[in-house]
Amino acid sequence: MSLADKVLAVNNDLPIRTDKPVHSGKVRSVYWLTEADSRRLIAEKNYDVAPDTPLAIMVISDRISAFDCIWHGEGGMNGVPGKGAALNAISNNWFRLFKEQGLADSHILDIPHPFVWIVQKARPVMIEAICRQYITGSMWRAYEKGEREFCGIELPDGLTKDQKLPELLITPSTKGILRGIPGVPEADDVNVTRKNIEDNFAAFNFTKAEDINLYEKLLKEGFNVISEALENIGQMFVDTKFEFGYVTDKNGQEKLIYMDEVGTPDSSRIWDAAEFANGNVVENSKEQFRQLLLNHFPDPDILLNKDCMPEREALARDNALPESVLMKVSEIYLGVAEKITGEKITLSDNPKAEIIEILREQYQLIAD
């Protein structure tokens, strides 16, 4: 079996029983279960959710996106071997630590397979909760051009590239397009201030204003848990994105939880600590793939200029990347995951067949 056969590139065609359209994102596909199957699983598995909570099967893929495009490789390799399993394993590890340390639950109820989560429907807070410990990336580029205010926070003069910030910064942006909020453009991924959120907490989907403090507390605590754990394995947690939402437990209590994925190479910058001590920045995250792309193509401005989306999409569509590029990314993701979890990640020969068998035999969710 070829390496390409071990890559799960298409994850929205599984015969999972559902009466709704399959939602397929850049990396994950979501299958909403029927009401009958949701109620049955909640009862059978004793999940801590209200009995009428909608459940979904969330299947990760090995696809890789960067610069808002999906990339593929030579020889039919339409993803990165091991990437999906690595991302799930890392998130599972952090969510477990958060729960053990009394922070908050996540949307995950069950993990049937390394590529699969059973999740509960949550009401998302419409914020990309971004936390930064170092000045790098887009923040550094803006700072270098003279900007000093970020999401209502003033930074001092004299900072240098990749320097540790005076304190952990929360620089939120909008999740989706929010309308009718004074001072907030109606566009996705727009930076907002804490005052924007306080003055319009309901528009951001907070139940009450006090929950703004709670989301910031969970964000900082989660960041610190991951940062400390990474420090113990010689890695630095540079910046990351969290998402939050509301769910209701079996006692009818509403609670704020972590959602999506956390602390992964896709959602975070992770640097090698020993290299940084020697004055070098070595990325152990998707940022390294972005740099590989910028160095691979003769005109990197196409990838950096948002006005060049048609040309950028053509680059991704018409250029199969060398296998060596995707294998380098695989090495990064698997290496970080194995360091974090302390366990070897084994590539499946046929992940799709495994997923179908488990969901049929153990959960009775396959529409035969």
JOZIPE-V822463 format. One line per field, one symbol per residue. ss: DSSP state (H for helix, E for strand, - for the rest). A space follows every 10 residues. Layout:
# JOZIPE-V822463
ss: ???
This chain:
# JOZIPE-V822463
ss: --HHHH---- -----E---- --EE---EEE EE--HHHHHH HHHHH----- ----EEEEEE ---EEE--EE E-EHHH---- --HHHHHHHH HHHHHHHHHH -----E-EEE EEE--EEEEE --EE--EEEE EEEE--HHHH HHHH----EE --EE------ ---EEEEEEE --EE------ ---------- E--HHHHHH- ---------- HHHHHHHHHH HHHHHHHHHH H---EEEEEE EEEEEEEE-- ---EEEEEE- -------EEE EEHHHHH--- --E--HHHHH HHHHHH---- HHHH-HHHHH HHHHHHHH-- E-HHHHHHHH HHHHHHHHHH H--------- HHHHHHHHHH H----E--
